[in-house]
Amino acid sequence: MIGQTIILSSGQARRTAANMISAAPDGAVVNIRQGNRTPSQNAMMWACLSDIARAKPEGRSMSPEMWKAAFMSALGHEIVWQPGIDGSPPFPAGFRTSRMTKAQMGDLLSFILAYGDRHGVHWSEYRRSA
């Protein structure tokens, strides 16, 4: 059972984790952390970023990927710019929402939604039903 991930979502899962800890050999390591963002959070983020890209607030014509980099940078997440290939413009790298916790992703979504609301973005059906 070494190397197994358990999501603490029920009493049974907690008992299983406790049993594994009790049976673990000396020197084993336990790492308890917040869960990563959910697939529904990710889907909602891309729907919102696409809505913002279509709306072009403040006259900004950017792809959803560029909007993602802009929002993450505004929240203090490190964005590294890499030089383009064969004279193409630089591109953002080093930002991954898949490594965010649910809470961090929630903060990002709240920021994106507040920005869109301030700039009159028409949210897609996905956003209205989420």
Summary of the structure (lengths in Angstrom):
residues: 130
radius of gyration: 19.7
end to end distance: 36.9
largest distance: 60.1
contacts: 293
relative contact order: 0.18
helix: 53%
strand: 6%
